Amino acid sequence: PHDGFSDDNGWRRVERPASPGWGAEDQALVSKLRTREFELAVFVTSHPYWAEVAQERRAEARDRLKHTPPPAAPRTTSTESAT
């Protein structure tokens, strides 16, 4: 939870109400997502593929993997869209 504030010393008045904090449902969801993130991180970093990459190039290869754009959506041809 965060305290609210009110500030009218700037060029405009800024106010934020106090935050009630996370409820039990929110906390459970965040915990579940963090657990899943950890599982996936272990899966990716321990995948047999990395044994094929030279040790001195693994950090660079993993960094490139993080910055790989998602695949493009498949394109439909004009005959496919007509059916």
Helices and strands as residue ranges (DSSP letters): E 5-7, E 14-16, H 24-45, H 49-52, G 55-57, H 58-66, H 78-82
